[in-house]
Structures are given as C-alpha cells and as structure tokens.
C-alpha cells in the first residue's frame, strides 16, 4: 500500500491557520462593535455577516470569483500591487475562506461580549480605565471561552470547506488543492484507498481537536464573578 | 471639598431633578424608597448616565455642564455597587492592583495599607467566586479606595448581605468615615444603616430631594416623618457607656438621664449612637411608676406636626438631645400636649435594637 501525497493536508492546515488569524483581526472589532452598538445599521450588518451561513457555497464562490478576478477593480488592484492574480492562488483562498467562515468567528464572539453586560465595563471606567484599556483588560479575558469557541469553529469550518474553495481556487497542487478537494479527486478517480487514508486522517484530527477543546473547558472552567 | 450637583434626567415615569451641594467629611446618606432615583444620582455623578443634563463639579472643577461632559474614567470618582463587581478573571490582589496601577501619581492610600486595613491578607491569592458576599464587598471597597478617588459613591453596598455580614462590614465603613475627609455619598433604603454610618442625610422621593440636612436634625424633625416613612422615623442620639451590668444590660448616659440596652460590646466611656424609633416612644404627663419599661427620660415638648392620618409627630427636647415620638392625635389631645410642656418619654427597651447601635470613636 502506498501512502497518498500529504501536501493537501499541510495546505489545509496552513489555510485554516492563516484564515483564523485573519478572522481574529477582522472579526474581533466587528463583534465588539455589534455587541455594543445601538446603531440602526446593526441588523443590516448582522444579516450581511450571517449570509455565508445561508447562501449555497457556490453562490458565495461565484461572487467571490467575480470579485477576485483580474477583471474586477479589486482583482486588478491586487495584480498591480503583487504581480499575481487572486483567483486560483493561496491569497485568494484566504480571502474566500475568511468570508465563508466569518459568521463562525463573529457569532460566538458577539454573544460572548454581549453576555458580559455593561457592569464590568462601568466599574472599570470608574477605576480610570479608558475604552481601549477596558477592551483588552476586561472584555478579551472575560470573553475567553467565546474566543476559544470562535477560533475552533472558524478553524474547523475552514478545514471542512469545499464548494467555495473549488469555485475560487480550483485544484492546483501545493497552491489551492486542499484536503477536501484531494479526497473528492481520489473518489472521482475511483482511488478509494487514498480517499480512505485522507478521510481517516481528517476524522482523527477533527476528533482530537474537539477532544482537546472540551477537556480544556473542563479543566479551566470559565470563572463567573 | 464639596460636590456641586444641578442635574436633570427624564425617565418614562418621572423626571429626576436634583440641585444639591454635598458636604465633605463624613458620610452623606441618600435615603429613599427604591425607584426614588437614588442610585441614578450616583450614576450621573460618575458619568455613567449619558442622557443626564446639567452641571456636576467637584471643588469648582467642572465635570459636566452644557458644553463638556467628562467620561467616567476622567472623573475622580470611586464607585462601589451593590453587587461587588469584582473582575472574575483576576485574583483579589490583581483586582486591587487594577485600581492602583491606574491611579499612579495621585495621592492616596497604597495597596499594602489598604489590604491591611481591610484584613485582606488571607484573601489576596483567591478568585472572587471563592469569596463570601461580605468578603467581596470588603475587597470592592478596598479596590474603590485604591483608585484614589476624590469622591466616594457607595450604592447600597450592604443591601445584598444578610445581617451578620452587614455587621461585619459596618465597622470598616465607620473606620473609613473616621479616616478620610473625602465626600462619601451612601445610597441606602435602610434607615438603620443610615442612622449608623451617616452624618448627613438627603431624602429623595420620585426623583426630587425632599429633605436634607444633618442626620440628627432631620431624624428628630417632626415634619420629616411623612418623607422618611412612619416606620423609619426616629431620632438618633449620642450616648456614653457608663456600666455593663451582670444581668446582660449596658447602661448608657444621655444628656438628661440614663438608658439601659441589651449588652453592647464596647469599652466603658465609649460613645455610641442610638436610634429611638418614634413609634416606640410613649408619652406620659407624670413619671410613670409600676411600669416595666426601664428607660424613662424627662422631656419638653417641642413642635407638634399633624400629618395625614390619625397620628401626630412630636419633637421632644431631652437636655441637649432631641427625640421624636409618634402618637395618635387622640392621645395628644387627651394629654393636652402643647409646645413647652414638660412630660416623660417612655422608651421601650426592646425598641433600641442592637443593629441601631453604632460605635463612634
């Protein structure tokens, strides 16, 4: 028995890691704003960020393909700056995955922030802590479990995505051929042995990650004041 | 130091409008029923009610007026809430450090002194969820002080505690009153707490200040009975411990006689504050004999106030002390009570509850 090419696995982990990091940077302030704002725009923004939950991945993939292609303003700008195209590239995959997994980061974070209520922030303000100070010293640590959930869900969701990646990235080994696509390809070519091996790896990986997370939740219960 | 307040805030069911100057030194109690707007006044001073309009100034330094409104973090307030609001992710020591780190360069107590004053040593390494309600409030009070504020706002700090825990915190509040000259605003709906710790009182009803002044003056004023509530009315007088008797009673000297109370744990010569509820004072034209009550003081009738209902409130002078009695109008008429008349006040010993005894040193 020969072992299948594992580069799609590494690529997937790389993509999921980068996507999760990008989402942390983008979704944390967005979730914080959503949790605090009284703006009338809030439901609109919430609906937009939740779109990827409802839209078929092919619809999302289709629009992303149009947005990222060199014919669009954004795609052309990217080509000007970097020299490469976004479609069928790792960078394009990151943008697509981040869009696709956005609600998996924002929703746990937003509800974690909302769950804190106003009380700890009012108190911190009377202790001379300004807004940025309050965010990093109170909101972030108290929303720790929300962050953990958001990170795990975003990472896992990115690992598991298929449709959007196929639409935007295609199937270029080492660049855009992630594990779900490799498995699909093995099945298409009736190479069930390799499909089995990659699938089992994914199964064990997914289970291990979740097991670690749930064990950590048990050992470090979130402290309630 | 003085805190100047002239503020309004519109609610759906009433408008809050308070124009008051809070004196420094000692504790000013803001007293009233729940919903009177007491806590809101503190929140406005702290800058936590963004819709509030008007003027807030401490010692002439403007915190808020028509043009400016400092954020809570830029006002020198320390606020303590009914729920301690300790940060759950920080230990007691870290909670204290959170306050002191942000108050560097200001004058005020340091962490070691405060931890010692509030007996926090054994708690420092623990997390808030492992503390009792009383311990949490102690830590919260210590943390508030470490923020080195120039005014202390205490919002029902004891309301969530049972009597035993209340009794364990009150000495710290009394110590605070003695050791600091910060203006302290103390919101409470409990007259026994107020009588024990406050030097001034501001009575609020439906968003307005309806009465204010020195505690002894307001609590012994017959016309204040309707705003305080008939159960709450009752004078506060100073007494000195002169003997502990073997039958479990403590004898106290007041300016015109002596009082016997269930034993008070304090040294001879100590000054204590006792509250005498107006409804537990009986008036008699002659010194009663053959009566089980131990506490009988000679008094002179001051003003008589007829409110709504069948009762009258009667101000009494007993030496330098002022008492307050509440009797039916029928009794008052039958006795022919008039201003300047000498009579006797019978104070039911049991009426002077242990909880109403405050230690003053």
Interface residues (C-beta under 8 A of the other chain):
Chain A: X119 X120 X122 X123 X124 X125 X126 X127 X128 X129 X130 X133 X137 X138 X141 X142 X144 X223 X224 X225
Chain B: X46 X47 X48 X71 X72 X73 X74 X77 X78 X79 X81 X83 X84 X85 X86 X87 X88 X89 X98 X99 X102 X103 X127 X128 X129 X143 X144 X147
